[in-house]
Amino acid sequence: MPRFEIAVIGAGMTGLNAAHILHRAGHKVQVFEKSRGLGGRLAARRTDYGIFNHGAQYATARHPDFVQYLENAVDSGAAEHWAAQQWPDPTTTPTIAPEPPETWYRGKPAMNKLVSSLNSGFDIQCKTRIAQIAPTNHNRYQLYSFASEQDHKNRISHGEFDGVIVTIPAPQSAELLMPLSPRFDVINDVKMAPCWAVMLAFQESTALPFDVFSKPDPAISWIGRNPLTKAISPPAPYECWTIHASVDWSQTHLEEKAEDVVNQITAVTKTVFAQAGARLPMPVSSQAHRWRYARTTSPLGQSHFASADGRVIAAGDWCMGARIEAAFQSGEAAAHAMIDALQG
Ligand SMILES: Cc1cc2nc3c(=O)[nH]c(=O)nc-3n(C[C@H](O)[C@H](O)[C@H](O)COP(=O)(O)OP(=O)(O)OC[C@H]3O[C@@H](n4cnc5c(N)ncnc54)[C@H](O)[C@@H]3O)c2cc1C
């Protein structure tokens, strides 16, 4: 079987699963990732007070292959089953749900560990934002980044590839792929909603018997306790909580300053905690992160989308859904489609 050179853009669950499958099939894979770390929206922020999962909070699995993948992660110590104590409805008397209805899996110590088993045997170039994909005369594709955010005149080449899989959020995929072919315009139909994530660390215990508040207020979709991890800053331990603003709130406040978002969301969190009979301690640290493209609200409806020659493929959670499992499956489908296109 010929060995092809394939570039994968994006090192989230979709990109790393695609890269892993292509590498195992014997191809030479090069991953490009714009951030410093891997995992994409399976994001973890390490602070002096502990680790925050500020993107995806847990994974669920419906397909047996993904169940197996997550169970393998549990066996290897990269994930754990999370029997979170939930408070589903703050307007009713708090009740402790004995178990979430589906098995929840959480990366251990943080969500980005869910991709750790995929990352071996191929090159990953971080801190590289691919800005252009250009066809060459030899039926291949050349990748470029810009010299800097400001300097779009000088391009840096990152080599030629037989095939390219683009696994970045839909609006960014459309921007990257439209200059190649207008057929990628279909990606513009995909809708993704933003999310402001606020991270609060407390030295004082919240004394809450709950780990999770799901949709406790119109402004907030999620309040979740992060696992206790080793803090750098003594005296430990600290309680670390992640709060996700709702889609509506995030959309309305999208361009606000992070500190204003922290203040407003902390105030709402205080009222939610009060309804649960707890006092919000004074945070020792508070930060916010804006996810411009957090969750798919209107997916593509197919597992991936390819160029006419099949050698440039767009993939991502947004193809079929809004969950980690959708990303895993899209990466798998894109890898197999690429193998078919190159060998065809
Ligand atoms: C706040 C939030 C909460 C969520 N909660 C859950 C949850 O509880 N359960 C669940 O199942 N799912 C949840 N999700 C969704 C889940 O995180 C995603 O479905 C999944 O992680 C998407 O993986 P992906 O690889 O398709 O995309 P991403 O993880 O977005 O990966 C794309 C990667 O491409 C990189 N990139 C972008 N542009 C470029 C470029 N030009 N060049 C190079 N690299 C580039 C990015 O840095 C990123 O690493 C949540 C998401 C968010 C943001």
PDBQT file of the ligand as one rigid body, heavy atoms in Angstrom, charges set to zero:
ROOT
HETATM    1  C1  LIG A 401     -17.912  25.352  27.181  1.00  0.00    +0.000 C 
HETATM    2  C2  LIG A 401     -18.076  24.014  26.517  1.00  0.00    +0.000 A 
HETATM    3  C3  LIG A 401     -18.713  22.982  27.185  1.00  0.00    +0.000 A 
HETATM    4  C4  LIG A 401     -18.862  21.738  26.575  1.00  0.00    +0.000 A 
HETATM    5  N1  LIG A 401     -19.401  20.712  27.280  1.00  0.00    +0.000 NA
HETATM    6  C5  LIG A 401     -19.438  19.480  26.740  1.00  0.00    +0.000 A 
HETATM    7  C6  LIG A 401     -19.819  18.358  27.522  1.00  0.00    +0.000 A 
HETATM    8  O1  LIG A 401     -20.030  18.473  28.729  1.00  0.00    +0.000 OA
HETATM    9  N2  LIG A 401     -19.897  17.138  26.902  1.00  0.00    +0.000 N 
HETATM   10  C7  LIG A 401     -19.598  16.981  25.576  1.00  0.00    +0.000 A 
HETATM   11  O2  LIG A 401     -19.675  15.848  25.059  1.00  0.00    +0.000 OA
HETATM   12  N3  LIG A 401     -19.171  18.025  24.829  1.00  0.00    +0.000 NA
HETATM   13  C8  LIG A 401     -19.077  19.256  25.385  1.00  0.00    +0.000 A 
HETATM   14  N4  LIG A 401     -18.598  20.301  24.651  1.00  0.00    +0.000 N 
HETATM   15  C9  LIG A 401     -18.301  20.089  23.233  1.00  0.00    +0.000 C 
HETATM   16  C10 LIG A 401     -16.968  19.352  23.032  1.00  0.00    +0.000 C 
HETATM   17  O3  LIG A 401     -15.949  20.053  23.702  1.00  0.00    +0.000 OA
HETATM   18  C11 LIG A 401     -16.697  19.289  21.536  1.00  0.00    +0.000 C 
HETATM   19  O4  LIG A 401     -17.764  18.586  20.912  1.00  0.00    +0.000 OA
HETATM   20  C12 LIG A 401     -15.391  18.593  21.136  1.00  0.00    +0.000 C 
HETATM   21  O5  LIG A 401     -14.361  18.812  22.065  1.00  0.00    +0.000 OA
HETATM   22  C13 LIG A 401     -15.010  19.106  19.749  1.00  0.00    +0.000 C 
HETATM   23  O6  LIG A 401     -13.808  18.524  19.303  1.00  0.00    +0.000 OA
HETATM   24  P1  LIG A 401     -13.209  18.928  17.876  1.00  0.00    +0.000 P 
HETATM   25  O7  LIG A 401     -11.916  18.239  17.747  1.00  0.00    +0.000 OA
HETATM   26  O8  LIG A 401     -14.235  18.704  16.821  1.00  0.00    +0.000 OA
HETATM   27  O9  LIG A 401     -13.003  20.514  17.930  1.00  0.00    +0.000 OA
HETATM   28  P2  LIG A 401     -12.025  21.357  18.857  1.00  0.00    +0.000 P 
HETATM   29  O10 LIG A 401     -11.905  20.720  20.185  1.00  0.00    +0.000 OA
HETATM   30  O11 LIG A 401     -12.524  22.757  18.789  1.00  0.00    +0.000 OA
HETATM   31  O12 LIG A 401     -10.607  21.240  18.148  1.00  0.00    +0.000 OA
HETATM   32  C14 LIG A 401     -10.225  22.072  17.093  1.00  0.00    +0.000 C 
HETATM   33  C15 LIG A 401      -8.758  22.433  17.279  1.00  0.00    +0.000 C 
HETATM   34  O13 LIG A 401      -8.333  23.174  16.136  1.00  0.00    +0.000 OA
HETATM   35  C16 LIG A 401      -7.466  24.205  16.560  1.00  0.00    +0.000 C 
HETATM   36  N5  LIG A 401      -7.482  25.207  15.492  1.00  0.00    +0.000 N 
HETATM   37  C17 LIG A 401      -8.463  26.088  15.177  1.00  0.00    +0.000 A 
HETATM   38  N6  LIG A 401      -8.120  26.794  14.082  1.00  0.00    +0.000 NA
HETATM   39  C18 LIG A 401      -6.897  26.348  13.700  1.00  0.00    +0.000 A 
HETATM   40  C19 LIG A 401      -6.026  26.675  12.612  1.00  0.00    +0.000 A 
HETATM   41  N7  LIG A 401      -6.359  27.594  11.699  1.00  0.00    +0.000 N 
HETATM   42  N8  LIG A 401      -4.839  26.028  12.512  1.00  0.00    +0.000 NA
HETATM   43  C20 LIG A 401      -4.485  25.082  13.432  1.00  0.00    +0.000 A 
HETATM   44  N9  LIG A 401      -5.286  24.724  14.472  1.00  0.00    +0.000 NA
HETATM   45  C21 LIG A 401      -6.479  25.345  14.591  1.00  0.00    +0.000 A 
HETATM   46  C22 LIG A 401      -8.062  24.657  17.878  1.00  0.00    +0.000 C 
HETATM   47  O14 LIG A 401      -7.101  25.330  18.675  1.00  0.00    +0.000 OA
HETATM   48  C23 LIG A 401      -8.506  23.325  18.481  1.00  0.00    +0.000 C 
HETATM   49  O15 LIG A 401      -7.479  22.747  19.271  1.00  0.00    +0.000 OA
HETATM   50  C24 LIG A 401     -18.393  21.546  25.252  1.00  0.00    +0.000 A 
HETATM   51  C25 LIG A 401     -17.730  22.579  24.597  1.00  0.00    +0.000 A 
HETATM   52  C26 LIG A 401     -17.548  23.796  25.233  1.00  0.00    +0.000 A 
HETATM   53  C27 LIG A 401     -16.755  24.871  24.548  1.00  0.00    +0.000 C 
ENDROOT
TORSDOF 0
